[in-house]
């Protein structure tokens, strides 16, 4: 047989082989569709049936569909609600994926929060033991002196904190020129220690915001607490719009905004979604969003509230991470109730900051040694 004949036979054999392979592949694809096989073998259905992405024989979750990691400021409540109510394992996984697009997954910022003026507050926040409206173990105190504040800041830095936060139980700074001048000095001194500085002092005016900016303040905390709709059931002495106005003044002054809220106040999932919607549709996303779980304090109107479950925290954190992908999500008050594995779930979902120290303003917090052991365990 000639060389040409052999080559022709070889070519024909290859063609037949390729045709058989193609037929087998087509047959296999027909076999493994969402309609005819178990979900785990299903292929993505690209038909015009619904023009929706499919995986494993079902529509992709809202968490999966929105886990692109891009900044958006036009979120609809319905979109956030769908993300929040995605299957928890889907939400956890995609929150973790978005987190890794913008942050080191093994990095958690340690912050320290100090109450520089405790108790005697004129506000009636129903969760707060510092309100003068309620009889609690927290009593009104004068503002700490300079030595106490700076010593606490130095100790915080030595313990690994890179951000020092100062809170004062005031509605606003009206009539507090002397104390405000001291706080401006605190900010300058602590910034000189090469630490970030955050304050929460109640409502601000433009001049006060400007002075804090000039002093070097990194961020200003002013939480929304909950949704606009549920807010009047928690606080009556300050309106929701007043909170938004303070946040606007902070942003206009060039200070980073730190704003989040508390879950476990008796609110619904719709309220939680509403708060996240307000935060994620601001002109700029907050630099950080603290997610707090209520620690019910005896003597406050919410003293009988049930503790928040970790899965509720995971839902809030992962949803916040997906809709505000570049924001620091701070696992804040209430962490003391969660075990080490439960906290690990929160970090996996997208939290990348905690508050260290024996207490947060007036409520208990995790022990420093326990946190260090947790970090060692989690790497």
LOMARKE-556440 format. One record per residue (C-alpha): x, y, z; residue number from 1. Coordinates in Angstrom, 2 decimals. Layout:
LOMARKE-556440
r east = X; north = Y; up = Z; n = NUM
...
end
This chain:
LOMARKE-556440
r east = 0.00; north = 0.00; up = 0.00; n = 1
r east = 1.32; north = 3.42; up = -0.94; n = 2
r east = 2.18; north = 6.15; up = 1.55; n = 3
r east = -0.67; north = 8.28; up = 0.15; n = 4
r east = -3.20; north = 5.49; up = 0.78; n = 5
r east = -2.01; north = 5.03; up = 4.34; n = 6
r east = -2.28; north = 8.74; up = 5.00; n = 7
r east = -5.84; north = 8.80; up = 3.57; n = 8
r east = -6.88; north = 5.93; up = 5.82; n = 9
r east = -5.32; north = 7.63; up = 8.82; n = 10
r east = -7.09; north = 10.91; up = 8.07; n = 11
r east = -10.41; north = 9.09; up = 7.65; n = 12
r east = -9.94; north = 7.30; up = 10.98; n = 13
r east = -9.23; north = 10.57; up = 12.77; n = 14
r east = -12.36; north = 12.14; up = 11.25; n = 15
r east = -14.51; north = 9.22; up = 12.36; n = 16
r east = -12.96; north = 9.36; up = 15.84; n = 17
r east = -13.62; north = 13.09; up = 16.17; n = 18
r east = -17.20; north = 12.65; up = 14.91; n = 19
r east = -17.81; north = 9.92; up = 17.48; n = 20
r east = -16.38; north = 12.07; up = 20.25; n = 21
r east = -18.60; north = 14.97; up = 19.20; n = 22
r east = -21.66; north = 12.75; up = 19.15; n = 23
r east = -20.81; north = 11.36; up = 22.57; n = 24
r east = -20.29; north = 14.83; up = 24.00; n = 25
r east = -23.61; north = 16.04; up = 22.60; n = 26
r east = -25.32; north = 12.95; up = 23.95; n = 27
r east = -23.70; north = 13.51; up = 27.35; n = 28
r east = -24.77; north = 17.13; up = 27.41; n = 29
r east = -28.33; north = 16.13; up = 26.61; n = 30
r east = -28.24; north = 13.57; up = 29.38; n = 31
r east = -26.91; north = 15.92; up = 32.07; n = 32
r east = -29.42; north = 18.74; up = 32.10; n = 33
r east = -31.40; north = 20.20; up = 34.96; n = 34
r east = -34.52; north = 18.55; up = 33.59; n = 35
r east = -33.26; north = 14.98; up = 33.43; n = 36
r east = -30.58; north = 14.50; up = 36.08; n = 37
r east = -29.90; north = 15.17; up = 39.76; n = 38
r east = -29.01; north = 18.80; up = 40.50; n = 39
r east = -25.39; north = 18.00; up = 41.25; n = 40
r east = -24.84; north = 16.92; up = 37.62; n = 41
r east = -26.79; north = 19.76; up = 36.00; n = 42
r east = -25.16; north = 22.15; up = 33.54; n = 43
r east = -25.90; north = 25.85; up = 33.29; n = 44
r east = -29.11; north = 26.30; up = 31.33; n = 45
r east = -28.52; north = 29.05; up = 28.77; n = 46
r east = -31.90; north = 28.70; up = 27.08; n = 47
r east = -34.26; north = 31.63; up = 26.68; n = 48
r east = -36.62; north = 30.00; up = 29.17; n = 49
r east = -36.08; north = 32.75; up = 31.72; n = 50
r east = -32.80; north = 34.36; up = 30.71; n = 51
r east = -31.55; north = 33.69; up = 34.22; n = 52
r east = -28.27; north = 32.20; up = 35.31; n = 53
r east = -28.58; north = 28.68; up = 36.58; n = 54
r east = -26.27; north = 26.42; up = 38.54; n = 55
r east = -26.86; north = 22.89; up = 39.78; n = 56
r east = -30.38; north = 23.00; up = 38.39; n = 57
r east = -31.46; north = 26.11; up = 40.28; n = 58
r east = -31.28; north = 29.86; up = 39.90; n = 59
r east = -28.19; north = 31.50; up = 41.33; n = 60
r east = -28.67; north = 33.12; up = 44.73; n = 61
r east = -28.83; north = 36.90; up = 44.99; n = 62
r east = -25.58; north = 36.74; up = 46.96; n = 63
r east = -23.86; north = 34.98; up = 44.04; n = 64
r east = -25.37; north = 37.30; up = 41.42; n = 65
r east = -24.21; north = 40.44; up = 43.24; n = 66
r east = -20.79; north = 39.30; up = 44.46; n = 67
r east = -18.89; north = 41.31; up = 41.86; n = 68
r east = -17.03; north = 43.50; up = 44.33; n = 69
r east = -17.73; north = 46.71; up = 42.44; n = 70
r east = -18.83; north = 49.93; up = 44.14; n = 71
r east = -22.51; north = 50.75; up = 43.72; n = 72
r east = -24.54; north = 53.53; up = 45.29; n = 73
r east = -27.88; north = 52.76; up = 43.64; n = 74
r east = -28.86; north = 49.61; up = 45.54; n = 75
r east = -32.57; north = 48.92; up = 45.81; n = 76
r east = -34.04; north = 47.60; up = 49.04; n = 77
r east = -35.37; north = 44.59; up = 47.17; n = 78
r east = -31.87; north = 43.70; up = 45.98; n = 79
r east = -30.36; north = 43.95; up = 49.45; n = 80
r east = -33.27; north = 41.99; up = 50.91; n = 81
r east = -32.67; north = 39.18; up = 48.41; n = 82
r east = -28.95; north = 39.12; up = 49.26; n = 83
r east = -29.70; north = 39.10; up = 53.00; n = 84
r east = -32.10; north = 36.17; up = 52.60; n = 85
r east = -29.82; north = 34.08; up = 50.39; n = 86
r east = -29.09; north = 30.59; up = 51.77; n = 87
r east = -26.67; north = 31.18; up = 54.63; n = 88
r east = -23.85; north = 29.06; up = 53.17; n = 89
r east = -24.16; north = 30.92; up = 49.86; n = 90
r east = -24.14; north = 34.27; up = 51.64; n = 91
r east = -21.14; north = 33.32; up = 53.76; n = 92
r east = -19.17; north = 32.04; up = 50.75; n = 93
r east = -19.82; north = 35.04; up = 48.51; n = 94
r east = -19.28; north = 37.53; up = 51.32; n = 95
r east = -15.88; north = 35.88; up = 51.80; n = 96
r east = -15.13; north = 36.11; up = 48.07; n = 97
r east = -15.91; north = 39.83; up = 47.91; n = 98
r east = -13.86; north = 40.38; up = 51.04; n = 99
r east = -10.83; north = 38.83; up = 49.35; n = 100
r east = -11.17; north = 41.14; up = 46.36; n = 101
r east = -10.29; north = 44.17; up = 48.48; n = 102
r east = -8.75; north = 43.02; up = 51.77; n = 103
r east = -6.20; north = 40.60; up = 53.17; n = 104
r east = -8.37; north = 37.77; up = 54.59; n = 105
r east = -5.83; north = 37.13; up = 57.35; n = 106
r east = -5.72; north = 40.74; up = 58.55; n = 107
r east = -7.97; north = 42.05; up = 61.32; n = 108
r east = -7.55; north = 45.57; up = 62.66; n = 109
r east = -7.53; north = 45.91; up = 66.44; n = 110
r east = -9.20; north = 49.05; up = 67.79; n = 111
r east = -9.62; north = 50.31; up = 71.32; n = 112
r east = -12.68; north = 52.25; up = 72.49; n = 113
r east = -12.50; north = 54.43; up = 75.60; n = 114
r east = -15.40; north = 56.22; up = 77.27; n = 115
r east = -13.92; north = 59.63; up = 78.07; n = 116
r east = -17.23; north = 60.98; up = 79.45; n = 117
r east = -19.55; north = 58.35; up = 80.93; n = 118
r east = -23.23; north = 58.54; up = 81.89; n = 119
r east = -25.67; north = 61.35; up = 82.46; n = 120
r east = -26.71; north = 61.54; up = 78.81; n = 121
r east = -29.90; north = 63.45; up = 77.98; n = 122
r east = -30.77; north = 61.12; up = 75.11; n = 123
r east = -33.34; north = 58.34; up = 75.68; n = 124
r east = -31.82; north = 55.55; up = 73.53; n = 125
r east = -33.66; north = 52.52; up = 74.89; n = 126
r east = -30.60; north = 50.26; up = 74.69; n = 127
r east = -28.17; north = 52.54; up = 76.50; n = 128
r east = -27.31; north = 52.36; up = 80.21; n = 129
r east = -25.72; north = 55.82; up = 79.98; n = 130
r east = -29.07; north = 57.54; up = 79.48; n = 131
r east = -30.20; north = 59.65; up = 82.43; n = 132
r east = -33.74; north = 58.47; up = 81.65; n = 133
r east = -33.07; north = 55.03; up = 83.13; n = 134
r east = -31.88; north = 53.65; up = 86.45; n = 135
r east = -28.82; north = 51.49; up = 85.75; n = 136
r east = -25.50; north = 50.71; up = 87.36; n = 137
r east = -23.85; north = 53.36; up = 85.17; n = 138
r east = -23.57; north = 56.71; up = 86.95; n = 139
r east = -22.66; north = 60.09; up = 85.54; n = 140
r east = -18.96; north = 60.95; up = 85.65; n = 141
r east = -16.83; north = 63.90; up = 84.66; n = 142
r east = -14.67; north = 63.77; up = 81.57; n = 143
r east = -11.35; north = 61.98; up = 82.02; n = 144
r east = -8.28; north = 64.14; up = 82.36; n = 145
r east = -5.56; north = 64.33; up = 79.76; n = 146
r east = -3.19; north = 61.97; up = 81.55; n = 147
r east = -5.76; north = 59.17; up = 81.80; n = 148
r east = -6.71; north = 59.41; up = 78.13; n = 149
r east = -3.17; north = 59.51; up = 76.78; n = 150
r east = -2.06; north = 56.67; up = 79.07; n = 151
r east = -4.93; north = 54.55; up = 77.76; n = 152
r east = -3.94; north = 55.35; up = 74.18; n = 153
r east = -0.31; north = 54.36; up = 74.77; n = 154
r east = -1.42; north = 51.11; up = 76.41; n = 155
r east = -3.72; north = 50.38; up = 73.48; n = 156
r east = -0.91; north = 50.85; up = 70.99; n = 157
r east = 1.41; north = 48.63; up = 73.01; n = 158
r east = -1.30; north = 45.92; up = 72.95; n = 159
r east = -1.50; north = 46.03; up = 69.15; n = 160
r east = -4.33; north = 48.49; up = 68.47; n = 161
r east = -3.85; north = 50.77; up = 65.48; n = 162
r east = -7.01; north = 52.80; up = 66.01; n = 163
r east = -8.04; north = 54.60; up = 69.21; n = 164
r east = -11.67; north = 55.63; up = 69.62; n = 165
r east = -13.06; north = 58.07; up = 72.19; n = 166
r east = -16.72; north = 58.25; up = 73.14; n = 167
r east = -18.59; north = 60.84; up = 75.19; n = 168
r east = -22.17; north = 60.45; up = 76.42; n = 169
r east = -23.49; north = 63.71; up = 75.03; n = 170
r east = -26.34; north = 64.67; up = 72.74; n = 171
r east = -24.16; north = 67.37; up = 71.18; n = 172
r east = -21.28; north = 69.72; up = 71.99; n = 173
r east = -23.36; north = 72.79; up = 72.77; n = 174
r east = -21.97; north = 74.57; up = 75.83; n = 175
r east = -18.94; north = 72.27; up = 76.02; n = 176
r east = -16.22; north = 74.55; up = 74.63; n = 177
r east = -13.71; north = 73.70; up = 77.35; n = 178
r east = -14.19; north = 69.93; up = 77.04; n = 179
r east = -14.18; north = 70.12; up = 73.25; n = 180
r east = -10.89; north = 72.02; up = 73.30; n = 181
r east = -9.41; north = 69.23; up = 75.42; n = 182
r east = -10.68; north = 66.59; up = 72.98; n = 183
r east = -9.08; north = 68.43; up = 70.07; n = 184
r east = -5.83; north = 68.23; up = 72.05; n = 185
r east = -6.34; north = 64.50; up = 72.64; n = 186
r east = -6.72; north = 63.96; up = 68.90; n = 187
r east = -3.47; north = 65.78; up = 68.13; n = 188
r east = -1.52; north = 63.91; up = 70.82; n = 189
r east = -2.79; north = 60.47; up = 69.81; n = 190
r east = -2.25; north = 61.09; up = 66.10; n = 191
r east = 1.33; north = 61.92; up = 67.02; n = 192
r east = 1.57; north = 58.34; up = 68.36; n = 193
r east = 1.01; north = 57.15; up = 64.77; n = 194
r east = -2.48; north = 55.82; up = 65.50; n = 195
r east = -5.79; north = 56.37; up = 63.76; n = 196
r east = -8.20; north = 58.36; up = 65.92; n = 197
r east = -11.99; north = 58.14; up = 65.91; n = 198
r east = -14.46; north = 60.09; up = 68.07; n = 199
r east = -18.15; north = 59.79; up = 68.84; n = 200
r east = -19.35; north = 62.93; up = 70.60; n = 201
r east = -22.94; north = 63.33; up = 69.46; n = 202
r east = -24.11; north = 65.92; up = 66.94; n = 203
r east = -21.60; north = 68.34; up = 65.40; n = 204
r east = -21.83; north = 71.67; up = 63.64; n = 205
r east = -19.65; north = 72.69; up = 60.70; n = 206
r east = -17.14; north = 74.60; up = 62.83; n = 207
r east = -16.62; north = 71.70; up = 65.23; n = 208
r east = -16.20; north = 69.24; up = 62.36; n = 209
r east = -13.61; north = 71.55; up = 60.83; n = 210
r east = -11.63; north = 71.81; up = 64.05; n = 211
r east = -11.55; north = 68.02; up = 64.44; n = 212
r east = -10.36; north = 67.70; up = 60.84; n = 213
r east = -7.59; north = 70.24; up = 61.44; n = 214
r east = -6.53; north = 68.32; up = 64.55; n = 215
r east = -6.03; north = 65.22; up = 62.41; n = 216
r east = -9.13; north = 63.18; up = 63.30; n = 217
r east = -9.24; north = 60.04; up = 61.16; n = 218
r east = -12.93; north = 59.19; up = 61.49; n = 219
r east = -16.10; north = 60.25; up = 63.26; n = 220
r east = -18.58; north = 57.66; up = 64.50; n = 221
r east = -22.27; north = 58.43; up = 64.32; n = 222
r east = -24.39; north = 55.29; up = 64.12; n = 223
r east = -27.81; north = 55.13; up = 62.51; n = 224
r east = -28.68; north = 52.39; up = 65.02; n = 225
r east = -31.53; north = 50.91; up = 62.94; n = 226
r east = -33.86; north = 51.64; up = 60.04; n = 227
r east = -35.65; north = 54.96; up = 59.61; n = 228
r east = -38.98; north = 53.21; up = 60.18; n = 229
r east = -38.02; north = 51.50; up = 63.45; n = 230
r east = -35.88; north = 54.35; up = 64.81; n = 231
r east = -38.72; north = 56.24; up = 66.61; n = 232
r east = -39.38; north = 53.14; up = 68.71; n = 233
r east = -35.80; north = 53.25; up = 70.00; n = 234
r east = -34.98; north = 56.97; up = 70.26; n = 235
r east = -37.25; north = 60.03; up = 70.52; n = 236
r east = -34.79; north = 62.76; up = 71.56; n = 237
r east = -32.94; north = 62.93; up = 68.22; n = 238
r east = -34.39; north = 62.42; up = 64.75; n = 239
r east = -33.07; north = 60.17; up = 62.01; n = 240
r east = -32.53; north = 63.19; up = 59.78; n = 241
r east = -30.41; north = 64.83; up = 62.48; n = 242
r east = -28.16; north = 61.78; up = 62.44; n = 243
r east = -27.86; north = 61.97; up = 58.66; n = 244
r east = -27.14; north = 65.69; up = 58.90; n = 245
r east = -24.23; north = 65.08; up = 61.30; n = 246
r east = -22.83; north = 62.42; up = 58.96; n = 247
r east = -23.08; north = 64.88; up = 56.08; n = 248
r east = -21.17; north = 67.56; up = 58.04; n = 249
r east = -18.44; north = 65.03; up = 58.89; n = 250
r east = -18.07; north = 64.03; up = 55.25; n = 251
r east = -18.04; north = 67.64; up = 54.05; n = 252
r east = -15.24; north = 68.41; up = 56.52; n = 253
r east = -13.13; north = 65.68; up = 54.94; n = 254
r east = -13.31; north = 63.26; up = 57.88; n = 255
r east = -14.00; north = 59.58; up = 57.25; n = 256
r east = -17.46; north = 58.43; up = 58.28; n = 257
r east = -17.91; north = 55.51; up = 60.68; n = 258
r east = -21.58; north = 54.56; up = 60.87; n = 259
r east = -23.43; north = 51.33; up = 61.54; n = 260
r east = -26.04; north = 50.04; up = 63.91; n = 261
r east = -27.29; north = 47.54; up = 66.43; n = 262
r east = -29.24; north = 44.35; up = 65.84; n = 263
r east = -31.35; north = 42.68; up = 68.50; n = 264
r east = -33.39; north = 45.78; up = 69.38; n = 265
r east = -36.64; north = 44.03; up = 68.47; n = 266
r east = -36.39; north = 45.09; up = 64.84; n = 267
r east = -37.37; north = 42.92; up = 61.86; n = 268
r east = -35.18; north = 41.67; up = 59.01; n = 269
r east = -36.78; north = 44.41; up = 56.92; n = 270
r east = -35.41; north = 46.99; up = 59.36; n = 271
r east = -31.93; north = 45.49; up = 59.14; n = 272
r east = -32.09; north = 45.63; up = 55.36; n = 273
r east = -33.40; north = 49.20; up = 55.56; n = 274
r east = -30.42; north = 50.33; up = 57.61; n = 275
r east = -27.99; north = 48.71; up = 55.18; n = 276
r east = -29.84; north = 50.34; up = 52.30; n = 277
r east = -29.43; north = 53.80; up = 53.85; n = 278
r east = -25.71; north = 53.23; up = 54.43; n = 279
r east = -25.01; north = 51.75; up = 50.99; n = 280
r east = -26.82; north = 54.50; up = 49.07; n = 281
r east = -25.00; north = 57.40; up = 50.72; n = 282
r east = -22.96; north = 59.65; up = 48.36; n = 283
r east = -19.91; north = 57.71; up = 49.58; n = 284
r east = -19.99; north = 54.48; up = 51.55; n = 285
r east = -18.89; north = 54.89; up = 55.17; n = 286
r east = -15.21; north = 54.18; up = 55.70; n = 287
r east = -16.30; north = 51.73; up = 58.38; n = 288
r east = -19.54; north = 50.10; up = 59.48; n = 289
r east = -19.73; north = 48.74; up = 63.03; n = 290
r east = -22.16; north = 45.83; up = 63.38; n = 291
r east = -23.23; north = 45.63; up = 67.01; n = 292
r east = -25.29; north = 42.95; up = 68.73; n = 293
r east = -27.32; north = 44.28; up = 71.63; n = 294
r east = -26.00; north = 43.50; up = 75.09; n = 295
r east = -29.16; north = 43.98; up = 77.12; n = 296
r east = -28.50; north = 45.95; up = 80.31; n = 297
r east = -30.70; north = 45.76; up = 83.39; n = 298
r east = -32.63; north = 48.96; up = 83.94; n = 299
r east = -33.00; north = 49.83; up = 80.26; n = 300
r east = -36.29; north = 49.31; up = 78.38; n = 301
r east = -34.64; north = 46.55; up = 76.32; n = 302
r east = -33.31; north = 44.56; up = 79.28; n = 303
r east = -35.46; north = 41.52; up = 78.36; n = 304
r east = -34.32; north = 41.22; up = 74.75; n = 305
r east = -33.05; north = 37.81; up = 73.65; n = 306
r east = -29.35; north = 37.56; up = 72.72; n = 307
r east = -28.54; north = 37.82; up = 69.03; n = 308
r east = -27.66; north = 34.53; up = 67.31; n = 309
r east = -24.41; north = 34.30; up = 65.41; n = 310
r east = -26.19; north = 33.53; up = 62.13; n = 311
r east = -27.92; north = 36.91; up = 62.33; n = 312
r east = -24.50; north = 38.55; up = 62.69; n = 313
r east = -23.17; north = 36.54; up = 59.76; n = 314
r east = -26.09; north = 37.64; up = 57.59; n = 315
r east = -25.56; north = 41.29; up = 58.48; n = 316
r east = -21.80; north = 41.19; up = 57.99; n = 317
r east = -21.84; north = 39.27; up = 54.70; n = 318
r east = -24.62; north = 41.43; up = 53.26; n = 319
r east = -22.79; north = 44.61; up = 54.32; n = 320
r east = -19.61; north = 43.25; up = 52.75; n = 321
r east = -21.32; north = 42.56; up = 49.40; n = 322
r east = -23.11; north = 45.91; up = 49.14; n = 323
r east = -20.21; north = 47.97; up = 50.56; n = 324
r east = -17.20; north = 45.97; up = 49.34; n = 325
r east = -14.43; north = 48.42; up = 50.29; n = 326
r east = -15.75; north = 49.35; up = 53.73; n = 327
r east = -14.17; north = 48.17; up = 56.98; n = 328
r east = -16.81; north = 46.00; up = 58.65; n = 329
r east = -16.30; north = 46.11; up = 62.41; n = 330
r east = -17.42; north = 43.20; up = 64.58; n = 331
r east = -18.32; north = 45.32; up = 67.58; n = 332
r east = -20.48; north = 45.11; up = 70.72; n = 333
r east = -21.90; north = 41.71; up = 71.55; n = 334
r east = -18.84; north = 39.81; up = 70.37; n = 335
r east = -18.29; north = 38.69; up = 73.95; n = 336
r east = -21.26; north = 36.31; up = 73.58; n = 337
r east = -19.77; north = 34.51; up = 70.59; n = 338
r east = -17.41; north = 31.57; up = 70.77; n = 339
r east = -14.10; north = 31.51; up = 68.93; n = 340
r east = -15.54; north = 29.42; up = 66.03; n = 341
r east = -18.53; north = 31.77; up = 65.82; n = 342
r east = -16.26; north = 34.80; up = 65.60; n = 343
r east = -14.29; north = 32.98; up = 62.90; n = 344
r east = -17.51; north = 32.75; up = 60.87; n = 345
r east = -17.93; north = 36.51; up = 61.19; n = 346
r east = -14.39; north = 37.09; up = 59.93; n = 347
r east = -15.00; north = 34.67; up = 57.07; n = 348
r east = -18.18; north = 36.55; up = 56.16; n = 349
r east = -16.27; north = 39.81; up = 55.78; n = 350
r east = -15.58; north = 41.40; up = 59.16; n = 351
r east = -12.04; north = 42.74; up = 59.39; n = 352
r east = -11.93; north = 44.76; up = 62.59; n = 353
r east = -12.65; north = 44.22; up = 66.29; n = 354
r east = -12.55; north = 46.29; up = 69.44; n = 355
r east = -10.17; north = 45.04; up = 72.08; n = 356
r east = -10.07; north = 45.84; up = 75.78; n = 357
r east = -12.05; north = 44.70; up = 78.80; n = 358
r east = -15.11; north = 46.79; up = 77.92; n = 359
r east = -16.77; north = 48.82; up = 75.18; n = 360
r east = -17.78; north = 52.12; up = 76.75; n = 361
r east = -19.79; north = 50.54; up = 79.58; n = 362
r east = -20.52; north = 46.96; up = 78.43; n = 363
r east = -18.19; north = 43.95; up = 78.78; n = 364
r east = -15.85; north = 42.87; up = 75.99; n = 365
r east = -13.60; north = 39.90; up = 75.25; n = 366
r east = -10.43; north = 39.57; up = 77.29; n = 367
r east = -7.20; north = 40.60; up = 75.57; n = 368
r east = -5.52; north = 37.22; up = 76.11; n = 369
r east = -8.53; north = 35.40; up = 74.65; n = 370
r east = -8.36; north = 37.55; up = 71.52; n = 371
r east = -4.66; north = 36.89; up = 71.09; n = 372
r east = -5.23; north = 33.17; up = 71.47; n = 373
r east = -7.97; north = 33.35; up = 68.85; n = 374
r east = -5.70; north = 35.19; up = 66.43; n = 375
r east = -3.01; north = 32.56; up = 66.97; n = 376
r east = -5.51; north = 29.80; up = 66.27; n = 377
r east = -6.88; north = 31.45; up = 63.14; n = 378
r east = -3.48; north = 32.47; up = 61.82; n = 379
end
